Amino acid sequence: MKNIDPRRARWMKFRMGVLCGLLSTGLCSIVASAYNIQVKHGAEWRMIAERQRQKRLKVLPTRGSILDRNGEALAITIDVPSIAINAAELVRNVPEKQQPALQDAAAAKLATALNLPFPEVQAKLKSKRRFAWLKRRLSQDEITAVRAMIDPRKPDAVKGVMIEGEGHRFYPGREALWGLVGYVSGDGSGIDGVERAFDEDLRGRPDEISALRDRKGTVLFGDGLEDERALAGDDVHLTVDLGLQFQVQEDLEAGLRAFEAKSGSAIVIDPNTGEILAMASAPVYNPNDYGDAPIEARRNHAIADRVEPGSTMKIFTIAAALAEGKIKPTEEIYCENGSWTIGGVTIHDTHHEGMLAPASIISKSSNICAAKIGLLLGEQGLYSAFKRFGFGETTGLGLPGEAAGVLRARGRPWYEVEVASASFGQGISVTTLQLGMAMSAIANGGKLMEPRLVRTVTGATGQLVREELPTVRREVVPAFAARMVTEMMTGVVEEGGTGREAHIPGYRVAGKTATAQKADPATGKYDPDKFVASFVGFVPAQKPRFVIAVVVDEPWIAHLGGQVAAPIFRRIAMRALARFGVAPSGEVAKTAVTFPLEDPTPLVYAEAKAMAPDVDLTGPGGSVVAPMTAPSAFAPLPASSPSALPGAQRVIVPDLGGMGARDAAHALVSIGLLPVFDGTGSVTRQEPAPGTLLLQGSAVRVRLSPGS
Amino acid sequence: MNSAASSTGANGATGATGSLRKPSLRERAERLLSVAGPVDPILAAVVVTLVSFGIVMVYSASAIEATVQHKDAQYFLKRQVPFGFVGLGLAWLISRIDYRRYQKASATYGILAIVVVLLVAAIAGFGKTGGGATRWLALGPVHVQPAELAKLSIVIWLAYSLAKKGEDVMKSFALGFLPQLIMALFLMALCLKQPDFGSAVVLLLLTFTMMFIAGAKVGYIMGAAIIGSAAGAALVRFREYRWERIQAWLEMEAHRQDLAYQPFQARMSFGSGEIFGLGLGKGLQILYLPEAHTDFVSAVVGEELGFVGIALLCAAYVTLVVRGVRAAFKAPDDFGTYLAFGISTLFALQVLINLAMAMSLLPTKGLALPFMSYGGSSLLVNAIAAGILLNVSRHARDAEPVADPNATPDPPGVEISKDALA
């Protein structure tokens, strides 16, 4: 400003100073704002930013599959495409005036392609949100239409449309695997069954990701992240054989229906490795509602139910006594002719016997002799023997909800009478799985195995992550004792034994029936009408391949283990033998199998009829005689359930209250139901209740009492 | 220092001979590039620093977007580096051209005419659409943003026009106020048509600023500012989409997913940096912040270098503006003063508005951060402006000894004055 006169120069400097002052004010507010955002509230903003990143970083890796021992899928995750829109991206770089028209056009196209109402789509596009779902789980047609619409090569391609794969869990064969496989919650974590037990393996490793995702959710950098399999969960290969599982489930359900039982479970175990080949639980509900079903409905009865085992425990009592040398295999014990009082309690036997050797004690299932053997072992001896067989503790299966069972129900050592009753399986509770594992110890020569549900865990690319090897928990009894008991158990399914129904021609079967009365939890007394029928055994007896435990809770039509559980055992065993190709040992039974008429049930008839329709069923001696022309194991087995009767329909059970026996019988028979009477007089109680839907051919139990 | 003095002498000699015979091309080039004195080294250093730092930050801010969009993390870096070199070269070249050469009607109106043609061409549909507005004009490989050029051209034109008018003329409404306002409104209208609201505001503020220092009546300026504000408010209020933007800006939290997404993300970027920042290249908000490498590059600076980084960046711009104003103070004539002050204000306004928008003190309307933001046009135009400013600074010492003895003399000034005494 050399050439300017000083007064004007001062004026200009003043004016420039004023402007500089204004600019400084602006600068101050900027710096103050920066201080406010960065220093004063920096931590808060950083947290918001981190939360945003966390949200985006949380990649849900594809959940691993659950496969059976042959690689059949039991639970798989399939990416089902869903479609979302970035409404801001849609109109990016479009002059604001043209935006509404573009939005409307895009909304119309999307609404048509996705079969959505136009106003709904329009509202989402106008919202300018960066993420809004348009439709989840698209059909193939819809996805094709959308793909064509957003093809970037087309000039009128709709921008901002995102197709995302969302993993949905599918359970092929859910009915057969009720309770075993479990399910996953909406956020992808395992809730029940194997899904929960092996959640760690299945869920994948979202926290190992070092990748970053941008605002569109695209994975940016990361080590080897081109392959999403690096994050995916591992596949769990179960020991279960899906085919066998289906059959076991079917047989169990048929059995439950035939005997009108409340619930039941069946397990097939390979005794040499402890592998669970099948684990069925019934009843099952609608598998589509599995996740929504009440806890009670989802119950895996094979591991969660504690039941009184009854006579099967005699096997373990006698095995322990043999191992300890308390009894000799040939030593005969006096069975008190069916009634023995100890500690003020009288024990009864169904068969009134005098002297019995251990083999007969097992085959005749004498409670009195078992109690005497138990007392020989003593409280401590019997308790520790049961404990060693794995009762009173969880088996190590690892599935959620497994019960441990109770040996000393009162939390103190048993009194003498309790020792006696525990010897034949009363006053203690066990699970089906425990029975199966303990029986496996007998079958494999005395080793208690850990149940093995998982063979291997493999990564998504097929590499072996983990192999679960057979684990011996402990030596329970010496091999000789196990072998001896096995031999004794073969008598159970032979003529004169309680489990003849479990006989399989061509194979030697070792097993034990049990019929336990159920205690009413309210009174603590045994309910005369409620039983647990079970059969635990293995086949072939000389070289056991399958241990099968069948427990049926509250069968109504019949209640003996030999009647209810043994046939189910036989069917399952035949399926397993056929499926795994176990050759018969050549000892084909020539003897006729007799079906006792102690508690004749229409269903036993029905079954016998179906098996041998051309044979006169009323043979000499009041027994139903069927020559053992059992069908080949490969042929389809006739179902034992009434539902298999041709043309059976569902009918409503009439109210029989107050009717006489004749009227009641007429009322039931006329609509195709079978009356089972108890007592004399007029009807005071009926089961099932009036109004229940029953399949024709089902039995209705009617109690009659003399009129008041 | 001596060489500088001798070159001045040589310059004078060639000038003398040039008047006698027709100068050769080489002589004309030499004369064109002859300089009056050394540039302000601090000013030059700040410009070089800002351009270099800008390239670093553009790379840091754009690497991910470049990878996603172009499969090349250096995509934007590779384009910004040449512009940086060309810009600095241009600044050096222009700093050697005597600013008084622009003080001609032909030069200033010529530039204005080019700018108007470019603006009209951009609006008329030859432009490239980017960021929701037609701002770009493809001239071969170079994308020109005429609005950037418009800001510099109006500064030059105003400096010329205002210097031509005396103080008395400036007091009159018809001559000292109206013509400048009309020119500014004309350019603004062209900018708004694109639409480029930010540039239009900068144009208006520049015009007011320069008229104010040239001595226009404060009343006129205030009146025009009030009318302008009212018109702007009406423009915003009665256009639904603009009003929505304002509401979103006022209630950022509620609109963080839609209209206020960008400013909200920018705040998160600034805040994440806290005091010292996450470290260069370690910012993560670039994943979410749109336009991180262009208009919001300061947010990336805030995240990666923290409050300290922002404070240093502000300090650099303050230095730039202060040295520019100093050049204006010391310029030998009105034109130089207006030019230097206008350019300094141009820098200051763009920086302030950009930072204020990035920190959501103002609603978001695209405006580049001088020297820092990605984009050739902005960088080149600002480099040219810096070149002119540097040239004005070369003439500073001419004014120094006599006119203002109170001013703090800087080292070269002191030496020169010794020379003068000797």
Interface residues (C-beta under 8 A of the other chain):
Chain A: M1 K2 N3 I4 P6 R8 A9 W11 M12 K13 R15 M16 V18 L19 C20 L23 G26 L27 S29 I30 V31 S33 A34 Y35 I37 Q38 V39 H41 G42 A43 E44 W45 R46 I48 A49 E50 Q52 R53 R56 A87 A88 R92 N93 V94 P95 E96 Q99 S127 K128 R129 R130 F131 L212 R213 D214 R215 T218 L220 F221
Chain B: I64 E65 T67 V68 T129 G130 G131 G132 A133 E167 T209 F212 I213 G215 Y241 Q257 D258 L259 Y261 R267 M268 S269 F270 G271 S272 G273 E274 I275 L284 Q285 L287 Y288 P290 G302 G306 F307 I310 A311 C314 V318 V321 V325 A328 F329 K330 A331 P332 D333 D334 T337 F341 T345 A348 L349 L352 L355 A356 M359 L361 D398 A399 V402 A403 D404
